[in-house]
Structure formats: structure tokens, C-alpha cells
């Protein structure tokens, strides 16, 4: 086991840190490398193709020249002596080949070779005899000294002889060298062109990307006023990216504002009951400690405020769990109609003590398949929200009707209504429809946010209809159990 000193001496593992490269340089290098690779590929293919075609043509010329010599020169007894030499020379010039014709004993018939040079050309005869052997011809082959050769056994003037043809490949090497220089010049031109093109592309693509990146850094530093969109962005993808970042900036700004409002509202809601608890505890100690009636009244207020504080903490924790997706609910089939009746009955206190009117229009025996506890939470929060915001007549309507593929639940109040521009924000935490933060008759101000989190989590349709001055209607379509249909009238 290593000692403490050894552990300290060990160097910490360094994580790989990506390096920042100039995008223009990368673009230029990519263009240049691509063009060089393409040109090199075509140069190699072209050289190989040219070499192959030249060799194929040379072999064909050697065969054609040999066949023509056999057919029109040595095969015709008319040609003899000088006539034969002129004919062979004409064919040699026509096909650009060297022609050697000699008899079986190695004496040259064509061309005429001086006596002092006979020994130098004797090697050709020996090579031909060695290659042909018992065959009639040798296919064109590379001699290894920059030429191609073709040899065949022939009959001349009734006697056996040998025909040897050769063609230089120097012109092939010359052509390939010229192609090599041309490829090099083309590559240099292409690299220069790639530099220009990469510069132009950089102006169109990389510069806007760099601008967007700098603005994104500003956004990361908390500047939510930064704008990403610009009319100068010619690239569609950059425009879409800037629009997406602008939308993200607006959403982050909105979330930041909501977070600050949430902290302020939660602080207010925590501070109020804590202040009242402290105040009434002091009153019990200093004023009403000996007066049972006052003491009980003050103690009840402390209990009520503690309950309100506990409800707020519970709702905040509940909402956090729902939005984090860490709750596990048990689904079952249950009578939704009975649950609506039961939850509505929990608000009888407001009917009896404060004059509220809760009308109901509920179809019997409507079932759903859902998490029963969460459904009751949804019903309770929606009805409580209606009580908080209904009109001066203190009237609300709770309705549950059988739909074709669902059970349609509605809570209707007669309050001030919600402006159209605020319909998307009513589900946010502590939404107050433009009003100043105030203490609700019941609940914690998180009810609609909890409702949305539950219904979105389980994919249940919901929404709100509202008209300013006439009230609002919150609705939910609870799913039917599998294999069950509502009997609509």
C-alpha cells in the first residue's frame, strides 16, 4: 500500500484540453489538402492510364508491323535486294519501329551492317534464338533498356529466318514527365485558388459563426439583452442557429425573471406566517397567557399559520419532485365521478362560512385509469383556484361530462378573466394575472403549476378558456380505462 508521501508525489491525471484553432486556417488547410489529394489522385490515374495506353499501342504497332512485313514484304517473292530494303524501311517508318531480319545462320538481311559492326549486332540474333526456341513467335515484351521488342520465326525466299522488331519507349517517359510537371503546376494553382475560396467562404460562414459564438459568451455571462439575429447572415443554417439562440435567450431571461419572482414570492409567503407566529407567541407570553379565551384564539392563529407554512413547504417540495420526475405513482381504475363529488365536498367550509356557491353538474359512474392521488390533487387545486378568483357573486361551477374518448372535467368561475396574452403564463409559479402579490384565501399560489406538472407528466390533455370580464374555464380530459367507453346521451 503506498504511503502518504508517495500519494502526494503522484501527479494528478490531466484531462485532455481541446485547443482552439483558427477556423479560417482550418478551412484553408482543408480546401488545400482536398485539392492536392484530388489532383494527386488524378495525376497518378492519368499517368498510369497514359503509360498503359502507350504500351498497349506500342505492342499493337509491333504486331501490325510484323504482320505487314510477313504479308507484303518477305512473303512476296517480288521484293528482293534493294526492293526489299525499301519496303522494310517504309514499314519501319510507318510504325516507328526498328526492323532486323536475318537468316537461320545469323546473317543480317536487313539492315545492311558493316563487317566491323556485325559482332555488336550478333547479340540480337542470340537473344531471338534463345527467346523463340521451338515457338513461332515471342509476344511483345519489355527489354529492360527503355524499349519493347517482338520476335517471330519467318520464311524468306523459301528459307527459315528470324524477324526482330523493337520500339523505343522514351516518348512515353517524356510524356509522363510532362504530365508530372503539368500536375504540379495545376496543384499550385489549385492551392492558390483554395486560399481565395476559403477566404470568401470564411466571410460568408465562419465570420457569422464567430459573431454568434461571441454573443453566446455574452449570454453565458448573464447578458440576456444580447440579440443573435442579423440580416447580414447569408447562410440559412447560421440564421436558424441565431434564431434558436435568440429564443433560448428569451426563455432564459424569462426563467431568470421567474426565478427572482419566485424567490421574492416564496420569501414573502414564508415571512408572513413566521411573523404572525412570532407576534402571537409574544402576545400569549405577555398579554393573553392568563386569559384562556384569548390564549386559545391566539394559539389557533399560530396553528393556522403553521399549517399554511407547512402547506407551502409541501407544495414547493411536491412541485420540485414532479418537475424532476422522481415521483412514482401507482395507477388504477377508479370512479372519477365519486372523486369529483368528494373533492368538491371538501370546500363546504367556504359555502357554510363565507357564502360561496358551488354548483355541480356531474355525470355518474365515469371511470378513469390514472394515479388517483394525483387526480385528486388536480381537482382540489383547480377548484381552489376558482374559489380564489371567482367574482363578487362567489359562484363557481364544477362539471364532469362523458366524452367520446374521455371524461371531460371543467371548473368555471365568474371572475375578471385572463387576457389572451397571459393565457400561456397562468401555469407558472405564483401567477397573479398582473395583480400585485397578495395572500390567497386558500392554497399557496403553486396550485396551477402543480396541476400542469402532473398532467404533462402523464400526458393528459388540459387547458383554459377565458374572457376578460366574464370569468374563466379550466378543463381536463381524463383518459378512459382500456376497453371501456362512456355512454354519452
TORSE-517094 format. One record per residue (C-alpha): residue number from 0; residue in one letter; chain; x, y, z. Coordinates in nm, 2 decimals. Layout:
ATOM   k r c      u      v      w
ATOM NUM A A      X      Y      Z
...
This chain:
ATOM   k r c      u      v      w
ATOM   0 X A   0.00   0.00   0.00
ATOM   1 X A   0.15   0.34  -0.10
ATOM   2 X A   0.25   0.58   0.18
ATOM   3 X A   0.10   0.93   0.22
ATOM   4 X A   0.42   1.08   0.08
ATOM   5 X A   0.40   0.86  -0.23
ATOM   6 X A   0.04   0.96  -0.28
ATOM   7 X A   0.13   1.32  -0.26
ATOM   8 X A   0.42   1.28  -0.50
ATOM   9 X A   0.19   1.13  -0.76
ATOM  10 X A   0.10   1.38  -1.02
ATOM  11 X A  -0.27   1.43  -1.08
ATOM  12 X A  -0.41   1.30  -1.41
ATOM  13 X A  -0.45   1.58  -1.65
ATOM  14 X A  -0.77   1.59  -1.85
ATOM  15 X A  -0.74   1.64  -2.22
ATOM  16 X A  -0.80   2.01  -2.30
ATOM  17 X A  -0.91   2.08  -2.66
ATOM  18 X A  -0.70   2.35  -2.82
ATOM  19 X A  -0.86   2.64  -3.00
ATOM  20 X A  -0.76   2.67  -3.37
ATOM  21 X A  -0.82   2.95  -3.61
ATOM  22 X A  -1.13   2.84  -3.81
ATOM  23 X A  -1.00   3.02  -4.12
ATOM  24 X A  -0.67   2.84  -4.11
ATOM  25 X A  -0.86   2.50  -4.07
ATOM  26 X A  -1.08   2.59  -4.36
ATOM  27 X A  -0.79   2.69  -4.58
ATOM  28 X A  -0.59   2.38  -4.49
ATOM  29 X A  -0.89   2.16  -4.56
ATOM  30 X A  -0.95   2.31  -4.90
ATOM  31 X A  -0.58   2.29  -4.99
ATOM  32 X A  -0.54   1.94  -4.87
ATOM  33 X A  -0.86   1.83  -5.06
ATOM  34 X A  -0.74   1.99  -5.38
ATOM  35 X A  -0.39   1.84  -5.36
ATOM  36 X A  -0.53   1.50  -5.29
ATOM  37 X A  -0.77   1.52  -5.58
ATOM  38 X A  -0.51   1.64  -5.82
ATOM  39 X A  -0.26   1.39  -5.70
ATOM  40 X A  -0.51   1.11  -5.74
ATOM  41 X A  -0.60   1.22  -6.10
ATOM  42 X A  -0.23   1.27  -6.18
ATOM  43 X A  -0.15   0.91  -6.07
ATOM  44 X A  -0.45   0.77  -6.25
ATOM  45 X A  -0.37   0.97  -6.56
ATOM  46 X A   0.00   0.87  -6.57
ATOM  47 X A  -0.09   0.51  -6.52
ATOM  48 X A  -0.36   0.53  -6.79
ATOM  49 X A  -0.12   0.71  -7.03
ATOM  50 X A   0.15   0.45  -6.97
ATOM  51 X A  -0.09   0.17  -7.02
ATOM  52 X A  -0.22   0.31  -7.34
ATOM  53 X A   0.12   0.39  -7.48
ATOM  54 X A   0.25   0.04  -7.40
ATOM  55 X A  -0.07  -0.12  -7.55
ATOM  56 X A  -0.03   0.09  -7.86
ATOM  57 X A   0.34   0.01  -7.89
ATOM  58 X A   0.27  -0.37  -7.86
ATOM  59 X A  -0.01  -0.33  -8.13
ATOM  60 X A   0.23  -0.14  -8.36
ATOM  61 X A   0.49  -0.41  -8.32
ATOM  62 X A   0.24  -0.68  -8.41
ATOM  63 X A   0.09  -0.49  -8.70
ATOM  64 X A   0.44  -0.41  -8.84
ATOM  65 X A   0.54  -0.77  -8.81
ATOM  66 X A   0.22  -0.89  -8.99
ATOM  67 X A   0.26  -0.64  -9.27
ATOM  68 X A   0.63  -0.73  -9.32
ATOM  69 X A   0.53  -1.10  -9.34
ATOM  70 X A   0.24  -1.03  -9.57
ATOM  71 X A   0.37  -0.76  -9.81
ATOM  72 X A   0.75  -0.78  -9.80
ATOM  73 X A   0.92  -1.11  -9.73
ATOM  74 X A   0.61  -1.31  -9.81
ATOM  75 X A   0.62  -1.18 -10.17
ATOM  76 X A   0.90  -1.31 -10.39
ATOM  77 X A   0.87  -0.99 -10.60
ATOM  78 X A   1.07  -0.80 -10.34
ATOM  79 X A   1.43  -0.88 -10.34
ATOM  80 X A   1.75  -0.69 -10.27
ATOM  81 X A   1.70  -0.32 -10.27
ATOM  82 X A   1.33  -0.35 -10.33
ATOM  83 X A   1.30  -0.55 -10.00
ATOM  84 X A   1.51  -0.30  -9.81
ATOM  85 X A   1.30   0.00  -9.93
ATOM  86 X A   0.98  -0.19  -9.84
ATOM  87 X A   1.11  -0.28  -9.49
ATOM  88 X A   1.23   0.08  -9.44
ATOM  89 X A   0.89   0.21  -9.54
ATOM  90 X A   0.71  -0.02  -9.29
ATOM  91 X A   0.96   0.07  -9.02
ATOM  92 X A   0.90   0.44  -9.07
ATOM  93 X A   0.52   0.39  -9.08
ATOM  94 X A   0.51   0.22  -8.74
ATOM  95 X A   0.81   0.39  -8.59
ATOM  96 X A   0.99   0.07  -8.52
ATOM  97 X A   1.34  -0.08  -8.58
ATOM  98 X A   1.34  -0.38  -8.81
ATOM  99 X A   1.60  -0.66  -8.80
ATOM 100 X A   1.58  -0.95  -9.05
ATOM 101 X A   1.83  -1.23  -9.06
ATOM 102 X A   1.86  -1.59  -9.18
ATOM 103 X A   1.89  -1.91  -8.97
ATOM 104 X A   2.27  -1.87  -8.97
ATOM 105 X A   2.26  -1.52  -8.81
ATOM 106 X A   2.34  -1.33  -9.13
ATOM 107 X A   2.16  -0.99  -9.14
ATOM 108 X A   1.94  -0.95  -9.45
ATOM 109 X A   1.82  -0.61  -9.32
ATOM 110 X A   1.96  -0.37  -9.24
ATOM 111 X A   2.29  -0.37  -9.41
ATOM 112 X A   2.55  -0.38  -9.14
ATOM 113 X A   2.92  -0.31  -9.20
ATOM 114 X A   3.16  -0.60  -9.13
ATOM 115 X A   3.32  -0.43  -8.84
ATOM 116 X A   2.98  -0.39  -8.66
ATOM 117 X A   2.85  -0.74  -8.71
ATOM 118 X A   2.97  -0.86  -8.38
ATOM 119 X A   2.78  -0.58  -8.20
ATOM 120 X A   2.45  -0.69  -8.35
ATOM 121 X A   2.52  -1.07  -8.31
ATOM 122 X A   2.37  -1.04  -7.96
ATOM 123 X A   2.03  -0.97  -8.12
ATOM 124 X A   2.04  -1.29  -8.31
ATOM 125 X A   2.14  -1.49  -8.00
ATOM 126 X A   1.86  -1.33  -7.79
ATOM 127 X A   1.60  -1.40  -8.06
ATOM 128 X A   1.71  -1.77  -8.09
ATOM 129 X A   1.70  -1.80  -7.72
ATOM 130 X A   1.36  -1.65  -7.67
ATOM 131 X A   1.18  -1.82  -7.96
ATOM 132 X A   1.32  -2.16  -7.91
ATOM 133 X A   1.08  -2.41  -8.07
ATOM 134 X A   0.80  -2.15  -8.09
ATOM 135 X A   0.70  -1.94  -8.39
ATOM 136 X A   0.70  -1.61  -8.21
ATOM 137 X A   0.75  -1.42  -7.89
ATOM 138 X A   0.48  -1.18  -7.77
ATOM 139 X A   0.59  -0.81  -7.73
ATOM 140 X A   0.80  -0.77  -7.41
ATOM 141 X A   0.99  -0.51  -7.22
ATOM 142 X A   1.36  -0.54  -7.29
ATOM 143 X A   1.45  -0.35  -6.98
ATOM 144 X A   1.66  -0.09  -7.16
ATOM 145 X A   1.38   0.15  -7.25
ATOM 146 X A   1.22  -0.03  -7.54
ATOM 147 X A   0.97  -0.30  -7.63
ATOM 148 X A   1.06  -0.59  -7.87
ATOM 149 X A   0.87  -0.85  -8.08
ATOM 150 X A   1.03  -1.15  -8.25
ATOM 151 X A   0.90  -1.42  -8.48
ATOM 152 X A   1.01  -1.71  -8.70
ATOM 153 X A   0.96  -1.63  -9.07
ATOM 154 X A   1.02  -1.79  -9.41
ATOM 155 X A   1.21  -1.57  -9.66
ATOM 156 X A   1.28  -1.67 -10.01
ATOM 157 X A   1.19  -2.03  -9.92
ATOM 158 X A   1.43  -2.05  -9.63
ATOM 159 X A   1.39  -2.01  -9.25
ATOM 160 X A   1.48  -1.68  -9.09
ATOM 161 X A   1.40  -1.45  -8.80
ATOM 162 X A   1.23  -1.11  -8.77
ATOM 163 X A   1.31  -0.89  -8.48
ATOM 164 X A   1.12  -0.56  -8.42
ATOM 165 X A   1.19  -0.30  -8.14
ATOM 166 X A   1.03   0.03  -8.04
ATOM 167 X A   1.17   0.28  -7.80
ATOM 168 X A   0.95   0.39  -7.50
ATOM 169 X A   1.14   0.71  -7.45
ATOM 170 X A   0.84   0.91  -7.58
ATOM 171 X A   0.63   0.75  -7.30
ATOM 172 X A   0.87   0.87  -7.03
ATOM 173 X A   0.88   1.21  -7.19
ATOM 174 X A   0.50   1.24  -7.20
ATOM 175 X A   0.47   1.12  -6.84
ATOM 176 X A   0.73   1.38  -6.72
ATOM 177 X A   0.54   1.65  -6.90
ATOM 178 X A   0.22   1.53  -6.73
ATOM 179 X A   0.40   1.54  -6.39
ATOM 180 X A   0.51   1.90  -6.44
ATOM 181 X A   0.16   1.99  -6.55
ATOM 182 X A   0.01   1.82  -6.24
ATOM 183 X A   0.25   2.01  -6.02
ATOM 184 X A   0.16   2.34  -6.18
ATOM 185 X A  -0.21   2.26  -6.15
ATOM 186 X A  -0.17   2.17  -5.78
ATOM 187 X A   0.00   2.50  -5.71
ATOM 188 X A  -0.28   2.69  -5.89
ATOM 189 X A  -0.54   2.49  -5.70
ATOM 190 X A  -0.39   2.57  -5.37
ATOM 191 X A  -0.39   2.94  -5.45
ATOM 192 X A  -0.75   2.91  -5.57
ATOM 193 X A  -0.84   2.72  -5.25
ATOM 194 X A  -0.69   3.00  -5.04
ATOM 195 X A  -0.91   3.26  -5.22
ATOM 196 X A  -1.22   3.04  -5.20
ATOM 197 X A  -1.16   2.96  -4.83
ATOM 198 X A  -1.13   3.33  -4.77
ATOM 199 X A  -1.46   3.40  -4.94
ATOM 200 X A  -1.63   3.11  -4.76
ATOM 201 X A  -1.49   3.24  -4.43
ATOM 202 X A  -1.66   3.57  -4.49
ATOM 203 X A  -1.99   3.40  -4.55
ATOM 204 X A  -1.98   3.12  -4.29
ATOM 205 X A  -1.71   3.15  -4.03
ATOM 206 X A  -1.74   3.52  -3.96
ATOM 207 X A  -2.11   3.49  -3.86
ATOM 208 X A  -2.03   3.18  -3.66
ATOM 209 X A  -1.76   3.37  -3.47
ATOM 210 X A  -2.00   3.65  -3.41
ATOM 211 X A  -2.27   3.41  -3.28
ATOM 212 X A  -2.01   3.25  -3.06
ATOM 213 X A  -1.91   3.58  -2.91
ATOM 214 X A  -2.27   3.67  -2.84
ATOM 215 X A  -2.32   3.33  -2.69
ATOM 216 X A  -2.04   3.41  -2.44
ATOM 217 X A  -2.22   3.73  -2.35
ATOM 218 X A  -2.53   3.53  -2.29
ATOM 219 X A  -2.34   3.29  -2.07
ATOM 220 X A  -2.21   3.59  -1.87
ATOM 221 X A  -2.57   3.68  -1.79
ATOM 222 X A  -2.64   3.95  -2.06
ATOM 223 X A  -2.99   3.84  -2.17
ATOM 224 X A  -3.03   4.15  -2.38
ATOM 225 X A  -2.79   4.03  -2.65
ATOM 226 X A  -2.95   3.97  -2.99
ATOM 227 X A  -2.83   3.70  -3.22
ATOM 228 X A  -3.03   3.76  -3.53
ATOM 229 X A  -2.88   3.97  -3.81
ATOM 230 X A  -2.98   4.05  -4.17
ATOM 231 X A  -2.62   4.00  -4.28
ATOM 232 X A  -2.62   3.63  -4.22
ATOM 233 X A  -2.64   3.48  -4.56
ATOM 234 X A  -2.62   3.11  -4.45
ATOM 235 X A  -2.95   2.95  -4.37
ATOM 236 X A  -2.80   2.73  -4.10
ATOM 237 X A  -2.64   3.03  -3.93
ATOM 238 X A  -2.98   3.21  -3.94
ATOM 239 X A  -3.15   2.91  -3.79
ATOM 240 X A  -2.88   2.89  -3.52
ATOM 241 X A  -2.91   3.26  -3.44
ATOM 242 X A  -3.29   3.23  -3.42
ATOM 243 X A  -3.27   2.93  -3.19
ATOM 244 X A  -3.02   3.11  -2.96
ATOM 245 X A  -3.24   3.42  -2.96
ATOM 246 X A  -3.53   3.20  -2.85
ATOM 247 X A  -3.31   3.04  -2.59
ATOM 248 X A  -3.20   3.38  -2.47
ATOM 249 X A  -3.56   3.50  -2.43
ATOM 250 X A  -3.65   3.18  -2.24
ATOM 251 X A  -3.35   3.20  -2.01
ATOM 252 X A  -3.43   3.57  -1.95
ATOM 253 X A  -3.79   3.47  -1.87
ATOM 254 X A  -3.67   3.19  -1.64
ATOM 255 X A  -3.43   3.42  -1.46
ATOM 256 X A  -3.71   3.67  -1.41
ATOM 257 X A  -3.94   3.39  -1.28
ATOM 258 X A  -3.67   3.26  -1.05
ATOM 259 X A  -3.63   3.61  -0.90
ATOM 260 X A  -4.00   3.65  -0.86
ATOM 261 X A  -4.03   3.30  -0.71
ATOM 262 X A  -3.77   3.38  -0.45
ATOM 263 X A  -3.94   3.71  -0.37
ATOM 264 X A  -4.28   3.54  -0.35
ATOM 265 X A  -4.17   3.24  -0.15
ATOM 266 X A  -3.98   3.47   0.08
ATOM 267 X A  -4.30   3.68   0.13
ATOM 268 X A  -4.51   3.38   0.19
ATOM 269 X A  -4.26   3.24   0.44
ATOM 270 X A  -4.21   3.57   0.61
ATOM 271 X A  -4.58   3.64   0.67
ATOM 272 X A  -4.67   3.33   0.87
ATOM 273 X A  -4.34   3.34   1.06
ATOM 274 X A  -4.40   3.70   1.16
ATOM 275 X A  -4.76   3.62   1.27
ATOM 276 X A  -4.64   3.31   1.46
ATOM 277 X A  -4.38   3.51   1.64
ATOM 278 X A  -4.62   3.80   1.71
ATOM 279 X A  -4.90   3.59   1.85
ATOM 280 X A  -4.65   3.38   2.05
ATOM 281 X A  -4.53   3.70   2.21
ATOM 282 X A  -4.89   3.81   2.28
ATOM 283 X A  -4.96   3.48   2.46
ATOM 284 X A  -4.65   3.52   2.67
ATOM 285 X A  -4.70   3.89   2.75
ATOM 286 X A  -5.08   3.96   2.73
ATOM 287 X A  -5.31   3.66   2.70
ATOM 288 X A  -5.13   3.40   2.89
ATOM 289 X A  -5.38   3.40   3.18
ATOM 290 X A  -5.69   3.46   2.96
ATOM 291 X A  -5.80   3.12   2.83
ATOM 292 X A  -6.03   3.26   2.56
ATOM 293 X A  -5.77   3.50   2.41
ATOM 294 X A  -5.49   3.24   2.46
ATOM 295 X A  -5.68   2.98   2.27
ATOM 296 X A  -5.77   3.23   1.99
ATOM 297 X A  -5.40   3.33   1.96
ATOM 298 X A  -5.28   2.97   1.97
ATOM 299 X A  -5.53   2.88   1.70
ATOM 300 X A  -5.39   3.16   1.48
ATOM 301 X A  -5.04   3.02   1.54
ATOM 302 X A  -5.16   2.67   1.44
ATOM 303 X A  -5.33   2.80   1.13
ATOM 304 X A  -5.02   2.99   1.02
ATOM 305 X A  -4.80   2.69   1.09
ATOM 306 X A  -5.04   2.48   0.88
ATOM 307 X A  -5.01   2.74   0.60
ATOM 308 X A  -4.63   2.74   0.62
ATOM 309 X A  -4.62   2.36   0.62
ATOM 310 X A  -4.85   2.35   0.31
ATOM 311 X A  -4.62   2.60   0.13
ATOM 312 X A  -4.32   2.38   0.21
ATOM 313 X A  -4.51   2.07   0.10
ATOM 314 X A  -4.62   2.23  -0.23
ATOM 315 X A  -4.27   2.35  -0.31
ATOM 316 X A  -4.12   2.01  -0.24
ATOM 317 X A  -4.40   1.84  -0.43
ATOM 318 X A  -4.36   2.06  -0.74
ATOM 319 X A  -3.98   2.01  -0.73
ATOM 320 X A  -4.03   1.63  -0.73
ATOM 321 X A  -4.28   1.64  -1.01
ATOM 322 X A  -4.06   1.85  -1.23
ATOM 323 X A  -3.76   1.64  -1.15
ATOM 324 X A  -3.95   1.32  -1.24
ATOM 325 X A  -3.85   1.14  -0.92
ATOM 326 X A  -4.21   1.05  -0.80
ATOM 327 X A  -4.35   0.71  -0.86
ATOM 328 X A  -4.73   0.69  -0.87
ATOM 329 X A  -4.95   0.38  -0.87
ATOM 330 X A  -5.21   0.37  -1.15
ATOM 331 X A  -5.55   0.21  -1.11
ATOM 332 X A  -5.91   0.22  -1.24
ATOM 333 X A  -6.14   0.42  -1.02
ATOM 334 X A  -6.48   0.60  -1.02
ATOM 335 X A  -6.39   0.96  -1.12
ATOM 336 X A  -6.74   1.09  -1.05
ATOM 337 X A  -6.72   0.99  -0.69
ATOM 338 X A  -6.38   1.16  -0.65
ATOM 339 X A  -6.52   1.48  -0.80
ATOM 340 X A  -6.81   1.48  -0.56
ATOM 341 X A  -6.57   1.40  -0.27
ATOM 342 X A  -6.32   1.67  -0.35
ATOM 343 X A  -6.59   1.93  -0.41
ATOM 344 X A  -6.73   1.84  -0.07
ATOM 345 X A  -6.40   1.94   0.10
ATOM 346 X A  -6.49   2.31   0.01
ATOM 347 X A  -6.82   2.31   0.20
ATOM 348 X A  -6.65   2.52   0.47
ATOM 349 X A  -6.64   2.81   0.23
ATOM 350 X A  -7.01   2.75   0.14
ATOM 351 X A  -7.11   2.74   0.50
ATOM 352 X A  -6.90   3.02   0.65
ATOM 353 X A  -6.83   3.27   0.37
ATOM 354 X A  -7.13   3.24   0.14
ATOM 355 X A  -6.97   3.07  -0.16
ATOM 356 X A  -7.19   2.88  -0.41
ATOM 357 X A  -7.05   2.57  -0.57
ATOM 358 X A  -7.28   2.43  -0.84
ATOM 359 X A  -7.22   2.08  -0.97
ATOM 360 X A  -7.31   1.91  -1.30
ATOM 361 X A  -7.16   1.56  -1.27
ATOM 362 X A  -7.24   1.25  -1.47
ATOM 363 X A  -7.25   0.93  -1.26
ATOM 364 X A  -7.02   0.63  -1.29
ATOM 365 X A  -6.75   0.78  -1.51
ATOM 366 X A  -6.42   0.59  -1.47
ATOM 367 X A  -6.06   0.67  -1.55
ATOM 368 X A  -5.72   0.50  -1.54
ATOM 369 X A  -5.47   0.72  -1.36
ATOM 370 X A  -5.28   0.79  -1.03
ATOM 371 X A  -5.58   0.85  -0.80
ATOM 372 X A  -5.39   1.07  -0.55
ATOM 373 X A  -5.26   1.29  -0.83
ATOM 374 X A  -5.60   1.33  -0.99
ATOM 375 X A  -5.75   1.44  -0.65
ATOM 376 X A  -5.46   1.69  -0.62
ATOM 377 X A  -5.55   1.83  -0.97
ATOM 378 X A  -5.92   1.85  -0.88
ATOM 379 X A  -5.85   2.02  -0.55
ATOM 380 X A  -5.61   2.28  -0.69
ATOM 381 X A  -5.84   2.37  -0.98
ATOM 382 X A  -6.15   2.41  -0.76
ATOM 383 X A  -5.94   2.60  -0.50
ATOM 384 X A  -5.81   2.83  -0.78
ATOM 385 X A  -6.17   2.90  -0.89
ATOM 386 X A  -6.27   3.00  -0.53
ATOM 387 X A  -5.97   3.24  -0.51
ATOM 388 X A  -6.05   3.42  -0.83
ATOM 389 X A  -6.43   3.40  -0.88
ATOM 390 X A  -6.64   3.71  -0.90
ATOM 391 X A  -6.85   3.90  -0.64
ATOM 392 X A  -7.13   3.65  -0.66
ATOM 393 X A  -6.89   3.39  -0.51
ATOM 394 X A  -7.02   3.13  -0.75
ATOM 395 X A  -6.84   2.85  -0.93
ATOM 396 X A  -6.95   2.55  -1.14
ATOM 397 X A  -6.79   2.21  -1.12
ATOM 398 X A  -6.88   1.99  -1.42
ATOM 399 X A  -6.79   1.64  -1.53
ATOM 400 X A  -6.93   1.50  -1.85
ATOM 401 X A  -6.89   1.19  -2.05
ATOM 402 X A  -6.70   1.24  -2.37
ATOM 403 X A  -6.64   1.02  -2.67
ATOM 404 X A  -6.29   0.91  -2.57
ATOM 405 X A  -6.25   1.08  -2.23
ATOM 406 X A  -6.43   1.22  -1.92
ATOM 407 X A  -6.43   1.60  -1.96
ATOM 408 X A  -6.39   1.79  -1.64
ATOM 409 X A  -6.45   2.17  -1.61
ATOM 410 X A  -6.43   2.43  -1.33
ATOM 411 X A  -6.59   2.76  -1.42
ATOM 412 X A  -6.56   3.09  -1.22
ATOM 413 X A  -6.72   3.43  -1.27
ATOM 414 X A  -6.41   3.64  -1.20
ATOM 415 X A  -6.23   3.91  -1.40
ATOM 416 X A  -6.10   3.66  -1.66
ATOM 417 X A  -5.75   3.63  -1.81
ATOM 418 X A  -5.61   3.84  -2.10
ATOM 419 X A  -5.52   3.64  -2.41
ATOM 420 X A  -5.15   3.75  -2.38
ATOM 421 X A  -5.14   3.59  -2.03
ATOM 422 X A  -5.30   3.26  -2.11
ATOM 423 X A  -4.96   3.08  -2.16
ATOM 424 X A  -4.82   3.21  -1.83
ATOM 425 X A  -5.11   3.13  -1.59
ATOM 426 X A  -4.95   2.79  -1.52
ATOM 427 X A  -4.63   2.95  -1.39
ATOM 428 X A  -4.54   2.96  -1.03
ATOM 429 X A  -4.71   3.24  -0.84
ATOM 430 X A  -4.90   3.37  -1.14
ATOM 431 X A  -5.13   3.66  -1.04
ATOM 432 X A  -5.28   3.78  -1.37
ATOM 433 X A  -5.10   4.11  -1.35
ATOM 434 X A  -5.21   4.18  -0.99
ATOM 435 X A  -4.97   4.26  -0.71
ATOM 436 X A  -4.87   3.97  -0.49
ATOM 437 X A  -5.15   3.90  -0.24
ATOM 438 X A  -5.24   3.64   0.02
ATOM 439 X A  -5.48   3.38  -0.12
ATOM 440 X A  -5.79   3.27   0.06
ATOM 441 X A  -5.66   2.92   0.03
ATOM 442 X A  -5.36   2.75  -0.12
ATOM 443 X A  -5.00   2.86  -0.17
ATOM 444 X A  -5.00   3.01  -0.53
ATOM 445 X A  -4.84   2.69  -0.67
ATOM 446 X A  -5.16   2.51  -0.75
ATOM 447 X A  -5.17   2.56  -1.12
ATOM 448 X A  -4.81   2.49  -1.16
ATOM 449 X A  -4.85   2.16  -0.98
ATOM 450 X A  -5.16   2.08  -1.19
ATOM 451 X A  -4.96   2.14  -1.51
ATOM 452 X A  -4.66   1.93  -1.39
ATOM 453 X A  -4.89   1.64  -1.31
ATOM 454 X A  -5.09   1.65  -1.63
ATOM 455 X A  -4.79   1.70  -1.85
ATOM 456 X A  -4.61   1.41  -1.68
ATOM 457 X A  -4.89   1.17  -1.76
ATOM 458 X A  -4.98   1.31  -2.10
ATOM 459 X A  -5.33   1.42  -2.01
ATOM 460 X A  -5.49   1.69  -2.22
ATOM 461 X A  -5.58   2.02  -2.04
ATOM 462 X A  -5.63   2.39  -2.10
ATOM 463 X A  -5.81   2.71  -2.02
ATOM 464 X A  -6.07   2.93  -2.18
ATOM 465 X A  -6.12   3.28  -2.06
ATOM 466 X A  -6.28   3.61  -2.15
ATOM 467 X A  -6.19   3.93  -1.97
ATOM 468 X A  -6.48   4.04  -1.75
ATOM 469 X A  -6.67   3.71  -1.78
ATOM 470 X A  -6.46   3.46  -1.59
ATOM 471 X A  -6.25   3.15  -1.68
ATOM 472 X A  -6.30   2.78  -1.75
ATOM 473 X A  -6.02   2.53  -1.67
ATOM 474 X A  -6.07   2.19  -1.83
ATOM 475 X A  -5.91   1.85  -1.82
ATOM 476 X A  -5.98   1.54  -2.04
ATOM 477 X A  -5.92   1.24  -1.82
ATOM 478 X A  -5.85   0.92  -2.02
ATOM 479 X A  -6.08   0.62  -2.01
ATOM 480 X A  -5.97   0.28  -1.89
ATOM 481 X A  -5.87   0.04  -2.17
ATOM 482 X A  -6.17  -0.14  -2.32
ATOM 483 X A  -6.43   0.09  -2.16
ATOM 484 X A  -6.64   0.35  -2.33
ATOM 485 X A  -6.86   0.63  -2.19
ATOM 486 X A  -7.23   0.61  -2.26
ATOM 487 X A  -7.30   0.96  -2.40
ATOM 488 X A  -7.65   1.08  -2.42
